[in-house]
Amino acid sequence: MQIGKNSVVTINYRLSDTDGKVLEESEQSVSYLHGGYQGIFPQVEEALEGKAEGYECKVRLNPEEAFGEYDASLVRVEPRNLFPATVAVGMQFEGQAEDDGEDEFTLYTVTDVTDDKVVVDGNHPLADKILDFSCTVTGVRAATTEELTHGHVHGEGGHHH
């Protein structure tokens, strides 16, 4: 079967920086719903369109195609007393962006802790980086009606309810 809109694509992947350092790699195959459901980077989806099981590809992603440009306005310095006593660098907290009138939340990572303040950063750790995404297609099948209705893959390698 060829990869096309409304197919479930299963891949093994590797995400590297431009020096070849592996940043993330699938330990087991992962699946996504192909066809604009935002389950994978659009450039990767484009590269896989019309391909079949066994196909290998490598796509270079500029920051705006991957995790975005670094946004300094997402770095916040907060009073230390707003955080638990156990707060430490690397911890993550969900919060609403300043001056954000919407109900969307941002995942903030603690980047510094002092006696009186905590610095949190709402940028993705890979923001502002050029990345190389390589993958091998290990399976292709038609999506089920339920998967299409929900907009994501169910079962092995996908979303579970």
Protein Blocks (a to p, Z undefined) as FASTA:
>chain_A
ZZdehiacddddddddfkopafbdcfbdcdddeehjopacfklmmmmgopaehiacdddd
dfklmnopadfklpccddfklpcfkbcehiacddddehiabfbdcddddfbdcfkbccdd
fbdfkgoiacddddddfbdcdddfklmmnopaehehiacZZ
